Amino acid sequence: MIQNWERHGTISQSAKITATVLMIGLFSFSLWYLTLSTLFKGALVGMGTGVLCFLWTRPLPLRHLDELSNGPTDACEDLVRLG
């Protein structure tokens, strides 16, 4: 996952789902079980929402796009030739 991010700026679908579930669990625990001020809780919700929005707006790696498309599976080679 980190290699895809460093090389291409992409994050796989499974990594997005895993990160979302873990973040929601951690942030929910912080909001319900810890005694925090309303301002801090609002900042926590805003920060979590921002991170999740950033995460889900990152593109999928090309191999995932090849699996989901009905087109030819050599799209990676076509992109290399174009670049």
DSSP file (Angstrom, degrees, kcal/mol; ACC not computed):
  #  RESIDUE AA STRUCTURE BP1 BP2  ACC     N-H-->O    O-->H-N    N-H-->O    O-->H-N    TCO  KAPPA ALPHA  PHI   PSI    X-CA   Y-CA   Z-CA
    1    1 A M     >        0   0    0      0, 0.0     4,-2.1     0, 0.0     5,-0.1   0.000 360.0 360.0 360.0 -45.3    0.0    0.0    0.0
    2    2 A I  H  >  +     0   0    0      1,-0.2     4,-2.6     2,-0.2     5,-0.2   0.871 360.0  53.3 -66.6 -35.9    2.7    2.5    0.9
    3    3 A Q  H  > S+     0   0    0      2,-0.2     4,-2.6     1,-0.2     5,-0.3   0.918 108.6  49.4 -64.8 -42.9    4.6    1.7   -2.3
    4    4 A N  H  >>S+     0   0    0      1,-0.2     4,-2.5     2,-0.2     6,-1.2   0.904 112.7  48.5 -60.6 -40.5    1.5    2.4   -4.4
    5    5 A W  H  X5S+     0   0    0     -4,-2.1     4,-1.0     4,-0.3    -2,-0.2   0.928 114.3  44.7 -66.1 -45.2    1.0    5.7   -2.6
    6    6 A E  H  <5S+     0   0    0     -4,-2.6    -2,-0.2     1,-0.2    -1,-0.2   0.895 123.2  35.0 -67.3 -40.4    4.7    6.7   -3.0
    7    7 A R  H  <5S+     0   0    0     -4,-2.6    -2,-0.2    -5,-0.2    -3,-0.2   0.906 138.9   7.2 -82.2 -43.3    4.9    5.8   -6.7
    8    8 A H  H  <5S-     0   0    0     -4,-2.5    -3,-0.2    -5,-0.3    -2,-0.1   0.523  88.3-117.8-123.0  -9.3    1.5    6.5   -8.0
    9    9 A G  S  <<S+     0   0    0     -5,-1.0     2,-0.3    -4,-1.0    -4,-0.3   0.808  70.8 133.1  71.3  29.1   -0.6    8.3   -5.4
   10   10 A T        -     0   0    0     -6,-1.2     2,-0.4    48,-0.1    -1,-0.3  -0.805  42.0-160.6-114.9 154.6   -3.1    5.4   -5.3
   11   11 A I        -     0   0    0     48,-2.2    -9,-0.0    -2,-0.3     5,-0.0  -1.000  25.1-119.0-133.6 132.1   -4.7    3.5   -2.5
   12   12 A S     >  -     0   0    0     -2,-0.4     4,-1.9    48,-0.2     5,-0.1  -0.246  21.9-117.0 -70.1 158.0   -6.3    0.1   -2.9
   13   13 A Q  H  > S+     0   0    0      1,-0.2     4,-2.3     2,-0.2     5,-0.2   0.890 114.4  51.9 -61.4 -42.2  -10.0   -0.5   -2.2
   14   14 A S  H  > S+     0   0    0      1,-0.2     4,-2.5     2,-0.2    -1,-0.2   0.873 108.9  50.6 -66.3 -35.9   -9.3   -3.0    0.6
   15   15 A A  H  > S+     0   0    0      2,-0.2     4,-2.5     1,-0.2    -1,-0.2   0.881 109.6  51.1 -68.2 -37.0   -6.9   -0.5    2.3
   16   16 A K  H  X S+     0   0    0     -4,-1.9     4,-2.2     2,-0.2    -2,-0.2   0.924 112.4  45.8 -64.3 -44.1   -9.6    2.2    2.1
   17   17 A I  H  X S+     0   0    0     -4,-2.3     4,-2.4     2,-0.2     5,-0.2   0.928 113.8  48.4 -65.7 -45.3  -12.2    0.0    3.7
   18   18 A T  H  X S+     0   0    0     -4,-2.5     4,-2.3     1,-0.2     5,-0.2   0.928 113.2  47.4 -60.7 -46.3   -9.9   -1.2    6.5
   19   19 A A  H  X S+     0   0    0     -4,-2.5     4,-2.5     1,-0.2    -1,-0.2   0.890 111.7  51.2 -63.6 -39.5   -8.7    2.3    7.3
   20   20 A T  H  X S+     0   0    0     -4,-2.2     4,-2.6     2,-0.2     5,-0.2   0.931 111.2  46.5 -64.5 -46.4  -12.3    3.5    7.4
   21   21 A V  H  X S+     0   0    0     -4,-2.4     4,-2.2     1,-0.2    -2,-0.2   0.925 115.5  46.1 -62.7 -45.1  -13.5    0.8    9.7
   22   22 A L  H  X S+     0   0    0     -4,-2.3     4,-2.5    -5,-0.2    -2,-0.2   0.905 113.7  48.3 -66.1 -41.3  -10.6    1.3   12.1
   23   23 A M  H  X S+     0   0    0     -4,-2.5     4,-3.0    -5,-0.2     5,-0.3   0.917 111.2  49.5 -66.5 -42.7  -10.9    5.1   12.1
   24   24 A I  H  X S+     0   0    0     -4,-2.6     4,-2.4    -5,-0.2     5,-0.2   0.916 112.8  48.5 -63.2 -41.4  -14.6    5.0   12.8
   25   25 A G  H  X S+     0   0    0     -4,-2.2     4,-2.2    -5,-0.2    -2,-0.2   0.934 114.9  43.9 -61.9 -46.7  -14.1    2.6   15.6
   26   26 A L  H  X S+     0   0    0     -4,-2.5     4,-2.2     2,-0.2    -2,-0.2   0.925 116.3  45.7 -66.6 -45.2  -11.3    4.6   17.2
   27   27 A F  H  X S+     0   0    0     -4,-3.0     4,-2.3     2,-0.2    -1,-0.2   0.883 111.9  52.3 -67.9 -37.1  -13.0    7.9   16.8
   28   28 A S  H  X S+     0   0    0     -4,-2.4     4,-2.5    -5,-0.3     5,-0.3   0.923 109.1  49.9 -63.3 -43.5  -16.3    6.5   18.1
   29   29 A F  H  X>S+     0   0    0     -4,-2.2     4,-2.5     1,-0.2     5,-0.6   0.929 111.5  49.2 -58.7 -45.3  -14.5    5.2   21.2
   30   30 A S  H  X5S+     0   0    0     -4,-2.2     4,-0.8     1,-0.2    -1,-0.2   0.882 113.7  46.0 -63.0 -38.8  -12.9    8.6   21.8
   31   31 A L  H  <5S+     0   0    0     -4,-2.3     5,-0.2    -5,-0.1    -1,-0.2   0.876 122.0  33.1 -74.1 -37.1  -16.2   10.4   21.4
   32   32 A W  H  <5S+     0   0    0     -4,-2.5    -2,-0.2    -5,-0.2    -3,-0.2   0.851 125.8  32.2 -90.6 -36.2  -18.3    8.1   23.6
   33   33 A Y  H  <5S+     0   0    0     -4,-2.5     2,-0.4    -5,-0.3    -3,-0.2   0.637 103.0  73.6-104.2 -14.8  -16.0    6.9   26.4
   34   34 A L  S  <<S-     0   0    0     -4,-0.8     2,-1.1    -5,-0.6     0, 0.0  -0.797  80.3-122.2-101.0 144.2  -13.6    9.7   27.0
   35   35 A T        +     0   0    0     -2,-0.4     2,-0.3     0, 0.0    -3,-0.1  -0.729  50.5 156.6 -85.1 102.9  -14.5   12.9   28.8
   36   36 A L        -     0   0    0     -2,-1.1     2,-0.0    -5,-0.2    -2,-0.0  -0.903  44.2-102.4-127.2 154.1  -13.8   15.6   26.2
   37   37 A S     >  -     0   0    0     -2,-0.3     4,-2.4     1,-0.1     5,-0.2  -0.330  33.2-114.2 -70.5 159.3  -15.0   19.1   25.7
   38   38 A T  H  > S+     0   0    0      1,-0.2     4,-2.4     2,-0.2     5,-0.2   0.873 117.4  54.0 -62.1 -37.8  -17.6   19.8   23.0
   39   39 A L  H  > S+     0   0    0      2,-0.2     4,-2.2     1,-0.2    -1,-0.2   0.913 109.6  46.9 -62.8 -43.3  -15.0   21.9   21.1
   40   40 A F  H  > S+     0   0    0      2,-0.2     4,-2.3     1,-0.2    -2,-0.2   0.891 111.3  51.4 -67.6 -39.2  -12.5   19.0   21.1
   41   41 A K  H  X S+     0   0    0     -4,-2.4     4,-2.4     2,-0.2    -2,-0.2   0.899 110.0  50.1 -63.0 -40.5  -15.2   16.5   20.0
   42   42 A G  H  X S+     0   0    0     -4,-2.4     4,-2.4     2,-0.2    -2,-0.2   0.902 110.6  48.9 -64.0 -41.0  -16.1   18.8   17.1
   43   43 A A  H  X S+     0   0    0     -4,-2.2     4,-2.6     2,-0.2    -2,-0.2   0.886 110.5  51.9 -64.6 -38.4  -12.4   19.1   16.1
   44   44 A L  H  X S+     0   0    0     -4,-2.3     4,-2.4     2,-0.2    -2,-0.2   0.911 110.8  46.8 -64.6 -43.4  -12.1   15.3   16.3
   45   45 A V  H  X S+     0   0    0     -4,-2.4     4,-2.5     2,-0.2    -2,-0.2   0.919 113.7  48.8 -64.9 -43.6  -15.1   14.8   14.0
   46   46 A G  H  X S+     0   0    0     -4,-2.4     4,-2.2     2,-0.2    -2,-0.2   0.904 112.4  47.7 -62.6 -42.5  -13.9   17.4   11.6
   47   47 A M  H  X S+     0   0    0     -4,-2.6     4,-2.4     2,-0.2    -2,-0.2   0.921 112.9  48.1 -66.1 -44.3  -10.4   15.9   11.4
   48   48 A G  H  X S+     0   0    0     -4,-2.4     4,-2.4     1,-0.2    -2,-0.2   0.910 112.0  49.6 -62.7 -42.3  -11.8   12.4   11.0
   49   49 A T  H  X S+     0   0    0     -4,-2.5     4,-2.4     1,-0.2    -1,-0.2   0.906 111.2  49.8 -63.4 -41.7  -14.1   13.5    8.2
   50   50 A G  H  X S+     0   0    0     -4,-2.2     4,-2.3     2,-0.2    -2,-0.2   0.909 111.3  47.9 -63.7 -42.9  -11.3   15.3    6.4
   51   51 A V  H  X S+     0   0    0     -4,-2.4     4,-2.6     2,-0.2    -2,-0.2   0.918 113.3  47.6 -65.6 -43.2   -9.0   12.3    6.6
   52   52 A L  H  X S+     0   0    0     -4,-2.4     4,-2.5     2,-0.2    -2,-0.2   0.888 111.1  51.1 -66.6 -38.5  -11.7   10.0    5.3
   53   53 A C  H  X S+     0   0    0     -4,-2.4     4,-1.1     2,-0.2    -2,-0.2   0.925 112.2  47.0 -62.9 -43.5  -12.6   12.4    2.5
   54   54 A F  H  X S+     0   0    0     -4,-2.3     4,-0.6     1,-0.2     3,-0.5   0.931 112.6  50.3 -61.5 -45.2   -8.9   12.6    1.5
   55   55 A L  H >< S+     0   0    0     -4,-2.6     3,-0.9     1,-0.2    -2,-0.2   0.914 111.9  45.6 -60.4 -45.8   -8.6    8.8    1.6
   56   56 A W  H 3< S+     0   0    0     -4,-2.5    -1,-0.2     1,-0.2    -2,-0.2   0.618 106.2  59.9 -79.6 -12.0  -11.7    8.1   -0.5
   57   57 A T  H 3< S+     0   0    0     -4,-1.1    -1,-0.2    -3,-0.5    -2,-0.2   0.540  81.9 101.6 -90.3  -5.9  -10.8   10.7   -3.2
   58   58 A R  S << S-     0   0    0     -3,-0.9   -48,-0.1    -4,-0.6   -49,-0.1  -0.533  80.6-110.0 -73.3 143.6   -7.5    9.0   -3.9
   59   59 A P        -     0   0    0      0, 0.0   -48,-2.2     0, 0.0    -1,-0.1  -0.262  27.7-109.0 -72.1 161.2   -7.6    6.9   -7.1
   60   60 A L        -     0   0    0    -50,-0.2   -48,-0.2     1,-0.1     5,-0.1  -0.563  42.5 -93.5 -82.1 152.5   -7.4    3.1   -7.2
   61   61 A P    >>  -     0   0    0      0, 0.0     4,-1.4     0, 0.0     3,-1.1  -0.305  38.7-110.1 -60.8 153.6   -4.3    1.4   -8.5
   62   62 A L  H 3> S+     0   0    0      1,-0.3     4,-2.3     2,-0.2     5,-0.2   0.821 115.4  62.9 -58.9 -34.1   -4.5    0.5  -12.3
   63   63 A R  H 3> S+     0   0    0      1,-0.2     4,-1.4     2,-0.2    -1,-0.3   0.850 103.4  49.9 -63.3 -31.9   -4.7   -3.2  -11.6
   64   64 A H  H <> S+     0   0    0     -3,-1.1     4,-1.6     2,-0.2    -1,-0.2   0.881 109.0  51.5 -70.7 -37.8   -8.0   -2.6   -9.8
   65   65 A L  H  X S+     0   0    0     -4,-1.4     4,-1.5     1,-0.2    -2,-0.2   0.871 107.3  53.6 -66.7 -35.5   -9.3   -0.6  -12.7
   66   66 A D  H  < S+     0   0    0     -4,-2.3    -1,-0.2     1,-0.2    -2,-0.2   0.882 108.5  49.7 -64.6 -38.2   -8.4   -3.4  -15.1
   67   67 A E  H  < S+     0   0    0     -4,-1.4    -1,-0.2     1,-0.2    -2,-0.2   0.830 114.4  44.4 -70.0 -31.5  -10.4   -5.9  -13.1
   68   68 A L  H  < S+     0   0    0     -4,-1.6    -1,-0.2    -5,-0.1    -2,-0.2   0.699 101.2  80.6 -87.4 -20.4  -13.4   -3.6  -13.0
   69   69 A S     <  -     0   0    0     -4,-1.5     4,-0.0    -5,-0.1     0, 0.0  -0.439  67.9-143.1 -88.9 161.6  -13.4   -2.6  -16.7
   70   70 A N  S    S+     0   0    0     -2,-0.1    -1,-0.1     2,-0.0     3,-0.1   0.404  75.2  93.2 -96.4  -1.1  -14.7   -4.5  -19.7
   71   71 A G  S    S-     0   0    0      1,-0.2     4,-0.1    -5,-0.0    -2,-0.0  -0.009  92.1 -52.8 -82.2-171.0  -11.9   -3.2  -21.9
   72   72 A P    >   -     0   0    0      0, 0.0     3,-0.5     0, 0.0    -1,-0.2  -0.295  42.0-134.9 -65.0 149.7   -8.6   -4.7  -22.6
   73   73 A T  T 3  S+     0   0    0      1,-0.2     3,-0.4    -3,-0.1    -7,-0.1   0.452  94.1  76.7 -87.1   0.4   -6.4   -5.8  -19.7
   74   74 A D  T 3>  +     0   0    0      1,-0.2     4,-1.6     2,-0.1     3,-0.3  -0.041  53.8 122.1 -98.8  33.2   -3.3   -4.3  -21.2
   75   75 A A  H <>  +     0   0    0     -3,-0.5     4,-2.2     1,-0.2    -1,-0.2   0.828  68.3  60.5 -63.2 -32.2   -4.3   -0.7  -20.3
   76   76 A C  H  > S+     0   0    0     -3,-0.4     4,-1.9     1,-0.2    -1,-0.2   0.911 104.7  48.4 -61.9 -41.7   -1.1   -0.3  -18.2
   77   77 A E  H  > S+     0   0    0     -3,-0.3     4,-2.2     1,-0.2    -1,-0.2   0.878 108.6  54.0 -66.6 -36.8    1.0   -0.9  -21.3
   78   78 A D  H  X S+     0   0    0     -4,-1.6     4,-2.0     1,-0.2    -2,-0.2   0.909 108.5  49.5 -63.1 -41.4   -1.1    1.6  -23.3
   79   79 A L  H  X S+     0   0    0     -4,-2.2     4,-1.9     2,-0.2    -1,-0.2   0.877 109.3  51.5 -65.5 -37.3   -0.4    4.2  -20.6
   80   80 A V  H  < S+     0   0    0     -4,-1.9    -1,-0.2     1,-0.2    -2,-0.2   0.914 110.3  49.0 -66.0 -41.8    3.3    3.6  -20.7
   81   81 A R  H  < S+     0   0    0     -4,-2.2    -2,-0.2     1,-0.2    -1,-0.2   0.865 111.5  49.7 -65.4 -35.9    3.4    3.9  -24.4
   82   82 A L  H  <        0   0    0     -4,-2.0    -1,-0.2     1,-0.2    -2,-0.2   0.859 360.0 360.0 -70.3 -34.9    1.5    7.2  -24.3
   83   83 A G     <        0   0    0     -4,-1.9    -1,-0.2    -5,-0.1    -2,-0.2   0.477 360.0 360.0 -77.8 360.0    3.7    8.7  -21.6
